[in-house]
């Protein structure tokens, strides 16, 4: 297991992060994602820590707070020292009735931070993330609320999830001007079947030294290789059978799977491990969040850290998953090519 700094900080997190979305679901969407009991969650957390994972991610909306409760209790049951774990959770989603039971207002953030601390049985949250962008709340108000938590010691670092590049760039500028706690990480969807964030988000993250935490690295299980082209599980019942998310360009996804299969066979690993290993080879990626419903799934995902793809493998996967050219990207590349060592354009 390797460890990477969380963006422009001195905090190091494991390249794999244990996601807890499968903890506690009993009905509705959360039940379709996972319904692990406390005992099962304890075993998951124990296995992750034993493998060298020091990073755990949850959210207040996962199973209406139950995931946080189970996660906090699991850390106590496993007996790991609190200072050895980087604990992340999120705020934004609807957690109560009424117009103020959702969003990134000062009121909602401060109320939910206290609630999360209680559910997690801890005196601080290492990484507190805004789970979405709130168009109804001024960014200044949101950042000031997060800064209050940092200055109070309740939160160590601030992150966001599912924000656009311009959202983050603007927030970074505001935080710098007002001397507020800056955004240190983005949690976003990124897979071989969905490389959209490479257009603008990845260059911004690299330029601003913001860390990238990847959610759903297997595209909701589709890149595990256990589905046919109609989305049916080849054996047993997969998660997408009841929760078809995130949206995926299926022809491209299955072309990627076809390219991964011979690589997996040669390396004697699973298709899922190849998909996760590709992410671990991307310089912009800080940590990949892995979630599992069974011990076998968790062990397989953890095994991806030991998979090394060679240059030919990476070229093959990059080619089959490449994004189609899109403006202004193709124009920027054309305009800037000669500034990177190519011959300058001829004078007319």
SULSULRA-V618318 format. One record per helix or strand of 2 or more residues. SS is the DSSP state (A for helix, B for strand). FROM is the first residue (numbers start at 1). TO is the last residue. If there is no record, write none. Layout:
ss=SS from=FROM to=TO
ss=SS from=FROM to=TO
//
This chain:
ss=B from=3 to=5
ss=B from=12 to=14
ss=B from=16 to=19
ss=A from=28 to=33
ss=A from=38 to=50
ss=B from=55 to=57
ss=A from=62 to=78
ss=A from=82 to=84
ss=B from=86 to=91
ss=A from=106 to=120
ss=B from=125 to=130
ss=A from=139 to=152
ss=B from=155 to=161
ss=A from=165 to=178
ss=B from=183 to=189
ss=A from=196 to=198
ss=A from=201 to=208
ss=B from=211 to=215
ss=A from=222 to=224
ss=A from=239 to=241
ss=A from=250 to=267
ss=A from=271 to=280
ss=B from=285 to=290
ss=A from=295 to=306
ss=A from=311 to=321
ss=A from=329 to=340
//
